[in-house]
Amino acid sequence: MTEDRLYFRQLLSGSDFARDDQIARQMVNYAYLVGDRRTKECVVIDPAYGIDDIVDLAEADGMKITGALVTHYHADHCGGSFAGHEIEGAAELVGRCGCPVHVQTDELPWIQRTTSLSENDLVGHSGGDTLMVGEVPIQLLHTPGHTPGSQCFLVDGRLLAGDTLFLEGCGRTDLPGGDMDELVRSLTQVLAKVPDEVVLFPGHAYSPAPSAPMGEVRKHNYIFDQI
């Protein structure tokens, strides 16, 4: 795909958006805008905190948000209650843009419990599905472990991994729905098929670098020495 067609932005909470939100600054979540520059359509991946800021950033680029993709049900990735705080997220995005929210089928009940989204707002997917945004394909990978329906997204040589895999370490499995055996399978079987040259974009800024090739992650991420 030509770079002039792909629209891709990595946004850091508490910095690029939601600058006045203390929780956003502490959690250092990444949200992503992915779309087609020619058709002016894009989706938000993991909308949480400062939804108006995210929409405004897309619109300033001449893009229209037509959907959202959620990697997993935790409130810092899709909105909802978190440690006594209410985080804006997918529900507020739907309220402003009227767009569908795409999740892995196993995550549907978890998303509904975390957010105020209804069944009509959500679209369930299986691993291997492809979502088209204009003429830009986004491949959905089911990577359970951190949560039952955790999913990653492959788009034009980029892997958007949510909390499944970071540049250093991986997602925790001690929260409701977590399963270490499933996470190991996701890392050693599903993500093992991702080529070394694909660039990993994680769900949090837990490392100085915002991204890294999978080959480098496999060499330097300690988790691969333990599984």
MIBAKOL-405742 format. One line per 10 residues: their letters; for each residue x negated, y, z negated of N, C-alpha, C. Coordinates in nm, 2 decimals, decimal comma. Layout:
<nodes>
a = X Y Z X Y Z X Y Z | ...;
</nodes>
This chain:
<nodes>
mtedrlyfrq = -0,08 -0,12 0,00 0,00 0,00 0,00 -0,09 0,13 0,00 | -0,05 0,22 0,08 -0,13 0,35 0,08 -0,11 0,43 -0,04 | -0,22 0,49 -0,09 -0,21 0,57 -0,21 -0,11 0,69 -0,20 | -0,09 0,73 -0,08 0,01 0,84 -0,06 0,15 0,80 -0,08 | 0,18 0,67 -0,08 0,31 0,62 -0,10 0,34 0,59 -0,25 | 0,25 0,52 -0,32 0,26 0,49 -0,46 0,26 0,61 -0,55 | 0,36 0,62 -0,63 0,36 0,72 -0,74 0,34 0,65 -0,87 | 0,23 0,69 -0,94 0,20 0,62 -1,06 0,14 0,72 -1,16 | 0,20 0,73 -1,28 0,15 0,81 -1,39 0,15 0,74 -1,52 | 0,04 0,74 -1,59 0,03 0,69 -1,73 0,04 0,81 -1,82;
llsgsdfard = 0,14 0,80 -1,91 0,17 0,91 -2,00 0,15 0,86 -2,15 | 0,08 0,94 -2,22 0,05 0,91 -2,36 0,14 0,99 -2,46 | 0,21 0,91 -2,54 0,30 0,98 -2,63 0,23 1,06 -2,74 | 0,28 1,18 -2,77 0,22 1,27 -2,87 0,11 1,36 -2,80 | 0,09 1,33 -2,67 -0,01 1,41 -2,60 0,05 1,46 -2,47 | 0,08 1,37 -2,38 0,14 1,41 -2,25 0,29 1,45 -2,27 | 0,36 1,39 -2,37 0,50 1,41 -2,39 0,52 1,39 -2,54 | 0,63 1,44 -2,59 0,67 1,43 -2,74 0,55 1,48 -2,82 | 0,50 1,60 -2,79 0,38 1,65 -2,86 0,41 1,68 -3,00 | 0,53 1,72 -3,03 0,57 1,76 -3,17 0,62 1,65 -3,25;
dqiarqmvny = 0,62 1,53 -3,20 0,67 1,41 -3,27 0,55 1,34 -3,34 | 0,55 1,34 -3,48 0,45 1,28 -3,56 0,44 1,13 -3,53 | 0,55 1,06 -3,53 0,55 0,92 -3,50 0,49 0,89 -3,37 | 0,53 0,97 -3,27 0,47 0,94 -3,13 0,32 0,96 -3,13 | 0,27 1,06 -3,21 0,12 1,08 -3,21 0,06 0,96 -3,29 | 0,12 0,91 -3,39 0,06 0,80 -3,46 0,06 0,67 -3,39 | 0,17 0,65 -3,31 0,19 0,52 -3,24 0,11 0,51 -3,11 | 0,07 0,62 -3,05 0,00 0,63 -2,93 0,05 0,53 -2,82 | 0,18 0,53 -2,80 0,24 0,45 -2,69 0,21 0,51 -2,56 | 0,19 0,42 -2,46 0,19 0,47 -2,32 0,33 0,44 -2,26;
aylvgdrrtk = 0,38 0,54 -2,18 0,49 0,52 -2,09 0,44 0,54 -1,95 | 0,51 0,48 -1,86 0,46 0,49 -1,72 0,57 0,53 -1,62 | 0,53 0,61 -1,53 0,62 0,64 -1,42 0,57 0,57 -1,29 | 0,65 0,49 -1,23 0,61 0,42 -1,11 0,72 0,44 -1,00 | 0,68 0,47 -0,88 0,78 0,49 -0,78 0,72 0,51 -0,64 | 0,81 0,56 -0,55 0,78 0,57 -0,41 0,78 0,72 -0,37 | 0,66 0,78 -0,34 0,66 0,92 -0,31 0,74 0,96 -0,19 | 0,76 0,87 -0,09 0,83 0,90 0,03 0,98 0,91 0,00 | 1,04 0,82 -0,08 1,18 0,82 -0,11 1,21 0,90 -0,23 | 1,11 0,94 -0,31 1,12 1,03 -0,43 1,19 0,95 -0,54;
ecvvidpayg = 1,19 0,82 -0,54 1,25 0,74 -0,65 1,14 0,69 -0,74 | 1,17 0,68 -0,87 1,08 0,62 -0,96 1,15 0,56 -1,08 | 1,08 0,47 -1,15 1,13 0,42 -1,28 1,04 0,45 -1,39 | 1,10 0,45 -1,51 1,02 0,47 -1,63 1,00 0,33 -1,70 | 0,87 0,30 -1,73 0,84 0,18 -1,80 0,82 0,22 -1,94 | 0,89 0,15 -2,03 0,89 0,17 -2,18 0,92 0,31 -2,22 | 1,04 0,36 -2,19 1,08 0,49 -2,23 1,11 0,50 -2,38 | 1,03 0,58 -2,45 1,05 0,60 -2,59 0,99 0,74 -2,63 | 1,05 0,81 -2,72 1,01 0,94 -2,76 1,03 1,04 -2,65 | 1,06 1,16 -2,68 1,06 1,27 -2,58 1,12 1,24 -2,44;
iddivdlaea = 1,24 1,18 -2,44 1,29 1,14 -2,31 1,31 1,26 -2,22 | 1,35 1,38 -2,27 1,36 1,49 -2,18 1,23 1,53 -2,12 | 1,12 1,52 -2,20 0,99 1,55 -2,15 0,95 1,46 -2,04 | 0,98 1,33 -2,05 0,94 1,23 -1,95 1,02 1,26 -1,82 | 1,15 1,29 -1,83 1,23 1,32 -1,71 1,18 1,45 -1,65 | 1,15 1,55 -1,73 1,10 1,67 -1,68 0,97 1,66 -1,60 | 0,88 1,57 -1,65 0,75 1,55 -1,59 0,78 1,48 -1,45 | 0,87 1,39 -1,44 0,90 1,32 -1,31 0,96 1,42 -1,22 | 1,05 1,50 -1,27 1,12 1,60 -1,18 1,02 1,71 -1,13 | 0,93 1,74 -1,22 0,83 1,84 -1,17 0,74 1,79 -1,06;
dgmkitgalv = 0,73 1,66 -1,05 0,66 1,59 -0,94 0,75 1,57 -0,82 | 0,88 1,61 -0,83 0,97 1,60 -0,72 1,03 1,46 -0,71 | 1,02 1,38 -0,83 1,07 1,25 -0,83 1,21 1,24 -0,91 | 1,29 1,14 -0,87 1,42 1,12 -0,94 1,41 0,98 -1,01 | 1,44 0,98 -1,13 1,44 0,85 -1,21 1,56 0,77 -1,18 | 1,54 0,65 -1,12 1,66 0,57 -1,08 1,67 0,44 -1,17 | 1,58 0,42 -1,27 1,59 0,31 -1,35 1,48 0,31 -1,46 | 1,49 0,21 -1,55 1,39 0,19 -1,65 1,36 0,04 -1,66 | 1,23 0,01 -1,69 1,19 -0,13 -1,72 1,14 -0,13 -1,86 | 1,17 -0,23 -1,94 1,13 -0,24 -2,08 1,05 -0,36 -2,10;
thyhadhcgg = 0,93 -0,35 -2,15 0,85 -0,47 -2,17 0,90 -0,56 -2,29 | 0,96 -0,49 -2,39 1,01 -0,57 -2,50 1,09 -0,48 -2,59 | 1,16 -0,54 -2,69 1,26 -0,48 -2,77 1,22 -0,38 -2,88 | 1,09 -0,38 -2,91 1,05 -0,29 -3,02 1,08 -0,15 -3,00 | 1,12 -0,08 -3,10 1,18 0,06 -3,09 1,08 0,16 -3,03 | 0,95 0,13 -3,05 0,85 0,22 -2,99 0,83 0,21 -2,84 | 0,90 0,11 -2,79 0,90 0,09 -2,64 1,03 0,11 -2,57 | 1,14 0,12 -2,65 1,27 0,14 -2,59 1,36 0,22 -2,67 | 1,32 0,27 -2,78 1,40 0,35 -2,87 1,48 0,27 -2,97 | 1,53 0,34 -3,07 1,60 0,27 -3,18 1,54 0,30 -3,32;
sfagheiega = 1,58 0,22 -3,42 1,53 0,25 -3,55 1,39 0,19 -3,57 | 1,31 0,27 -3,64 1,17 0,22 -3,67 1,12 0,29 -3,80 | 1,10 0,20 -3,90 1,05 0,25 -4,03 1,12 0,37 -4,08 | 1,26 0,36 -4,07 1,34 0,47 -4,13 1,36 0,59 -4,03 | 1,30 0,58 -3,92 1,31 0,69 -3,82 1,39 0,64 -3,70 | 1,46 0,74 -3,64 1,53 0,71 -3,51 1,45 0,76 -3,39 | 1,41 0,67 -3,30 1,33 0,71 -3,19 1,42 0,72 -3,06 | 1,40 0,83 -2,99 1,47 0,84 -2,86 1,42 0,73 -2,77 | 1,50 0,69 -2,68 1,46 0,58 -2,58 1,55 0,56 -2,47 | 1,57 0,43 -2,43 1,64 0,40 -2,31 1,78 0,45 -2,32;
aelvgrcgcp = 1,85 0,45 -2,43 1,99 0,49 -2,44 2,00 0,64 -2,40 | 1,90 0,72 -2,45 1,90 0,86 -2,41 1,87 0,88 -2,26 | 1,78 0,80 -2,21 1,75 0,81 -2,07 1,88 0,77 -1,98 | 1,95 0,67 -2,02 2,07 0,63 -1,95 2,17 0,75 -1,96 | 2,18 0,81 -2,08 2,27 0,92 -2,10 2,24 1,04 -2,01 | 2,11 1,06 -1,98 2,07 1,18 -1,89 2,08 1,14 -1,75 | 2,03 1,02 -1,71 2,01 0,98 -1,57 2,11 0,88 -1,52 | 2,19 0,82 -1,61 2,28 0,72 -1,57 2,22 0,60 -1,49 | 2,10 0,56 -1,53 2,03 0,46 -1,46 2,04 0,32 -1,53 | 2,02 0,21 -1,46 2,01 0,08 -1,53 1,88 0,06 -1,60;
vhvqtdelpw = 1,88 -0,03 -1,70 1,76 -0,07 -1,77 1,73 -0,21 -1,75 | 1,62 -0,24 -1,69 1,58 -0,38 -1,65 1,50 -0,45 -1,76 | 1,54 -0,56 -1,81 1,48 -0,64 -1,92 1,47 -0,78 -1,88 | 1,38 -0,86 -1,95 1,38 -1,00 -1,93 1,50 -1,06 -2,00 | 1,56 -1,16 -1,94 1,69 -1,22 -1,98 1,68 -1,26 -2,13 | 1,57 -1,32 -2,18 1,56 -1,36 -2,31 1,56 -1,25 -2,41 | 1,53 -1,13 -2,36 1,52 -1,01 -2,45 1,66 -0,93 -2,46 | 1,76 -0,97 -2,38 1,88 -0,90 -2,38 1,94 -0,88 -2,51 | 1,97 -0,98 -2,59 2,03 -0,96 -2,72 1,94 -0,88 -2,82 | 1,81 -0,89 -2,81 1,72 -0,82 -2,89 1,73 -0,67 -2,86;
iqrttslsen = 1,73 -0,64 -2,73 1,74 -0,50 -2,69 1,87 -0,43 -2,74 | 1,98 -0,51 -2,73 2,11 -0,46 -2,77 2,11 -0,43 -2,92 | 2,04 -0,51 -3,00 2,04 -0,49 -3,14 1,95 -0,37 -3,18 | 1,85 -0,35 -3,10 1,76 -0,24 -3,13 1,81 -0,10 -3,09 | 1,88 -0,10 -2,97 1,93 0,02 -2,91 2,08 0,02 -2,92 | 2,14 0,13 -2,87 2,28 0,14 -2,86 2,33 0,11 -2,72 | 2,24 0,05 -2,64 2,28 0,02 -2,50 2,38 -0,10 -2,50 | 2,47 -0,09 -2,40 2,57 -0,19 -2,39 2,53 -0,29 -2,28 | 2,60 -0,40 -2,28 2,57 -0,50 -2,18 2,57 -0,45 -2,03 | 2,66 -0,35 -2,01 2,68 -0,29 -1,88 2,56 -0,20 -1,84;
dlvghsggdt = 2,48 -0,16 -1,94 2,36 -0,08 -1,91 2,24 -0,16 -1,87 | 2,24 -0,29 -1,90 2,12 -0,37 -1,89 2,13 -0,47 -1,77 | 2,02 -0,49 -1,71 2,01 -0,59 -1,60 1,90 -0,69 -1,65 | 1,94 -0,82 -1,65 1,85 -0,92 -1,70 1,77 -0,98 -1,58 | 1,65 -1,02 -1,60 1,56 -1,07 -1,50 1,49 -1,20 -1,55 | 1,45 -1,28 -1,45 1,36 -1,39 -1,48 1,22 -1,36 -1,44 | 1,12 -1,43 -1,49 0,99 -1,42 -1,45 0,97 -1,45 -1,30 | 0,90 -1,37 -1,23 0,89 -1,39 -1,08 0,98 -1,30 -1,00 | 1,07 -1,24 -1,06 1,16 -1,15 -0,99 1,08 -1,03 -0,94 | 1,13 -0,96 -0,84 1,06 -0,84 -0,79 1,17 -0,73 -0,78;
lmvgevpiql = 1,14 -0,62 -0,84 1,22 -0,50 -0,84 1,16 -0,40 -0,74 | 1,25 -0,36 -0,64 1,20 -0,26 -0,54 1,24 -0,12 -0,59 | 1,14 -0,03 -0,59 1,17 0,11 -0,61 1,13 0,18 -0,48 | 1,23 0,21 -0,41 1,21 0,26 -0,27 1,15 0,14 -0,20 | 1,03 0,15 -0,14 0,96 0,04 -0,07 0,84 -0,01 -0,16 | 0,84 0,03 -0,29 0,73 -0,01 -0,38 0,78 -0,14 -0,46 | 0,71 -0,25 -0,44 0,76 -0,37 -0,52 0,69 -0,38 -0,65 | 0,77 -0,41 -0,75 0,72 -0,43 -0,89 0,75 -0,58 -0,93 | 0,65 -0,66 -0,95 0,67 -0,80 -0,98 0,68 -0,82 -1,13 | 0,78 -0,89 -1,18 0,80 -0,91 -1,32 0,75 -1,04 -1,36;
lhtpghtpgs = 0,67 -1,04 -1,47 0,61 -1,16 -1,52 0,66 -1,18 -1,67 | 0,72 -1,30 -1,69 0,77 -1,33 -1,83 0,65 -1,38 -1,91 | 0,62 -1,30 -2,02 0,50 -1,34 -2,10 0,54 -1,34 -2,24 | 0,62 -1,44 -2,29 0,67 -1,45 -2,42 0,55 -1,47 -2,52 | 0,58 -1,43 -2,65 0,48 -1,45 -2,75 0,49 -1,34 -2,85 | 0,47 -1,22 -2,80 0,48 -1,10 -2,89 0,63 -1,09 -2,93 | 0,72 -1,11 -2,83 0,86 -1,13 -2,85 0,91 -1,23 -2,75 | 1,03 -1,29 -2,77 1,08 -1,39 -2,68 1,08 -1,35 -2,53 | 1,12 -1,23 -2,50 1,14 -1,18 -2,37 1,04 -1,08 -2,32 | 0,92 -1,08 -2,38 0,82 -0,98 -2,34 0,79 -1,01 -2,19;
qcflvdgrll = 0,77 -0,90 -2,12 0,74 -0,91 -1,98 0,63 -0,81 -1,94 | 0,55 -0,84 -1,84 0,45 -0,75 -1,78 0,49 -0,72 -1,64 | 0,43 -0,62 -1,58 0,46 -0,58 -1,45 0,34 -0,56 -1,36 | 0,34 -0,62 -1,24 0,24 -0,61 -1,14 0,28 -0,52 -1,03 | 0,20 -0,41 -1,01 0,23 -0,32 -0,90 0,11 -0,27 -0,84 | 0,08 -0,30 -0,72 -0,03 -0,25 -0,64 -0,16 -0,26 -0,71 | -0,20 -0,37 -0,75 -0,33 -0,39 -0,82 -0,34 -0,34 -0,96 | -0,22 -0,32 -1,02 -0,22 -0,28 -1,16 -0,13 -0,37 -1,24 | -0,17 -0,41 -1,36 -0,09 -0,49 -1,45 -0,05 -0,40 -1,57 | 0,08 -0,38 -1,59 0,13 -0,30 -1,70 0,18 -0,40 -1,80;
agdtlflegc = 0,10 -0,42 -1,91 0,11 -0,53 -2,00 0,19 -0,51 -2,13 | 0,24 -0,39 -2,15 0,31 -0,37 -2,28 0,22 -0,41 -2,40 | 0,28 -0,49 -2,49 0,20 -0,53 -2,61 0,16 -0,68 -2,59 | 0,17 -0,73 -2,47 0,12 -0,87 -2,46 -0,03 -0,87 -2,46 | -0,10 -0,78 -2,39 -0,25 -0,78 -2,39 -0,30 -0,63 -2,39 | -0,39 -0,61 -2,48 -0,46 -0,48 -2,48 -0,60 -0,50 -2,42 | -0,67 -0,38 -2,41 -0,81 -0,39 -2,37 -0,89 -0,46 -2,47 | -0,85 -0,45 -2,60 -0,91 -0,52 -2,71 -0,80 -0,58 -2,79 | -0,80 -0,71 -2,80 -0,69 -0,78 -2,87 -0,57 -0,80 -2,79 | -0,46 -0,85 -2,86 -0,34 -0,88 -2,80 -0,22 -0,84 -2,90;
grtdlpggdm = -0,10 -0,86 -2,86 0,01 -0,83 -2,94 0,02 -0,92 -3,06 | 0,07 -0,87 -3,17 0,09 -0,95 -3,30 0,21 -1,04 -3,28 | 0,21 -1,14 -3,36 0,32 -1,24 -3,35 0,39 -1,27 -3,48 | 0,37 -1,18 -3,58 0,43 -1,19 -3,71 0,56 -1,11 -3,73 | 0,61 -1,06 -3,62 0,74 -0,99 -3,63 0,85 -1,08 -3,58 | 0,98 -1,05 -3,60 1,08 -1,13 -3,56 1,08 -1,16 -3,41 | 1,08 -1,29 -3,38 1,08 -1,34 -3,24 0,94 -1,37 -3,19 | 0,83 -1,34 -3,27 0,70 -1,36 -3,23 0,66 -1,51 -3,24 | 0,57 -1,56 -3,15 0,54 -1,70 -3,15 0,40 -1,71 -3,09 | 0,30 -1,74 -3,17 0,16 -1,75 -3,13 0,14 -1,85 -3,02;
delvrsltqv = 0,20 -1,96 -3,03 0,18 -2,07 -2,93 0,23 -2,01 -2,79 | 0,34 -1,94 -2,79 0,39 -1,89 -2,67 0,30 -1,78 -2,61 | 0,24 -1,70 -2,70 0,15 -1,59 -2,66 0,03 -1,65 -2,60 | -0,03 -1,76 -2,66 -0,14 -1,82 -2,60 -0,11 -1,88 -2,46 | 0,00 -1,94 -2,44 0,04 -1,99 -2,31 0,05 -1,87 -2,21 | 0,11 -1,76 -2,26 0,12 -1,65 -2,16 -0,02 -1,59 -2,12 | -0,11 -1,59 -2,22 -0,24 -1,54 -2,18 -0,32 -1,64 -2,10 | -0,31 -1,77 -2,13 -0,40 -1,86 -2,06 -0,33 -1,92 -1,94 | -0,20 -1,91 -1,92 -0,14 -1,96 -1,80 -0,08 -1,85 -1,71 | 0,01 -1,77 -1,76 0,07 -1,67 -1,68 -0,03 -1,56 -1,63;
lakvpdevvl = -0,10 -1,50 -1,73 -0,19 -1,39 -1,70 -0,32 -1,44 -1,64 | -0,35 -1,57 -1,66 -0,47 -1,63 -1,60 -0,46 -1,62 -1,45 | -0,34 -1,61 -1,39 -0,33 -1,61 -1,24 -0,35 -1,47 -1,19 | -0,37 -1,37 -1,28 -0,39 -1,23 -1,24 -0,54 -1,21 -1,20 | -0,57 -1,17 -1,08 -0,71 -1,16 -1,03 -0,79 -1,06 -1,12 | -0,92 -1,09 -1,12 -1,01 -1,00 -1,20 -1,01 -0,86 -1,16 | -0,98 -0,83 -1,03 -0,99 -0,69 -0,99 -0,87 -0,61 -1,02 | -0,76 -0,68 -1,06 -0,64 -0,60 -1,11 -0,67 -0,52 -1,23 | -0,62 -0,40 -1,24 -0,65 -0,31 -1,35 -0,54 -0,32 -1,46 | -0,58 -0,35 -1,58 -0,49 -0,36 -1,69 -0,46 -0,22 -1,75;
fpghayspap = -0,33 -0,20 -1,76 -0,28 -0,08 -1,83 -0,20 -0,12 -1,95 | -0,24 -0,10 -2,07 -0,17 -0,15 -2,19 -0,06 -0,06 -2,24 | 0,01 -0,11 -2,34 0,12 -0,04 -2,40 0,09 0,06 -2,50 | -0,04 0,06 -2,55 -0,09 0,15 -2,65 -0,23 0,20 -2,62 | -0,26 0,31 -2,67 -0,40 0,37 -2,65 -0,48 0,32 -2,77 | -0,51 0,19 -2,78 -0,59 0,14 -2,89 -0,74 0,13 -2,86 | -0,78 0,17 -2,74 -0,92 0,17 -2,70 -0,95 0,31 -2,64 | -1,08 0,35 -2,64 -1,12 0,48 -2,58 -1,08 0,49 -2,43 | -1,09 0,38 -2,36 -1,06 0,38 -2,22 -0,91 0,35 -2,20 | -0,84 0,42 -2,11 -0,70 0,40 -2,09 -0,66 0,28 -2,00;
sapmgevrkh = -0,76 0,22 -1,94 -0,74 0,10 -1,85 -0,87 0,03 -1,83 | -0,87 -0,09 -1,77 -0,99 -0,16 -1,74 -0,95 -0,28 -1,65 | -1,04 -0,32 -1,56 -1,02 -0,44 -1,47 -1,00 -0,56 -1,56 | -0,92 -0,65 -1,51 -0,89 -0,77 -1,59 -1,02 -0,86 -1,61 | -1,11 -0,85 -1,51 -1,24 -0,92 -1,52 -1,32 -0,87 -1,64 | -1,32 -0,74 -1,66 -1,39 -0,69 -1,78 -1,32 -0,72 -1,91 | -1,19 -0,71 -1,90 -1,11 -0,75 -2,02 -1,14 -0,89 -2,07 | -1,14 -0,98 -1,97 -1,16 -1,12 -2,00 -1,30 -1,14 -2,06 | -1,40 -1,06 -2,02 -1,54 -1,07 -2,07 -1,55 -1,02 -2,21 | -1,48 -0,90 -2,23 -1,51 -0,83 -2,36 -1,41 -0,83 -2,46;
nyifdqi = -1,29 -0,87 -2,43 -1,18 -0,88 -2,53 -1,20 -1,01 -2,61 | -1,22 -0,99 -2,74 -1,25 -1,10 -2,83 -1,14 -1,21 -2,83 | -1,02 -1,17 -2,80 -0,91 -1,27 -2,80 -0,93 -1,39 -2,71 | -1,00 -1,37 -2,60 -1,03 -1,48 -2,51 -1,13 -1,57 -2,56 | -1,21 -1,53 -2,66 -1,30 -1,63 -2,73 -1,23 -1,71 -2,83 | -1,11 -1,68 -2,87 -1,04 -1,74 -2,98 -0,92 -1,83 -2,93 | -0,90 -1,83 -2,80 -0,78 -1,91 -2,75 -0,83 -2,02 -2,65;
</nodes>
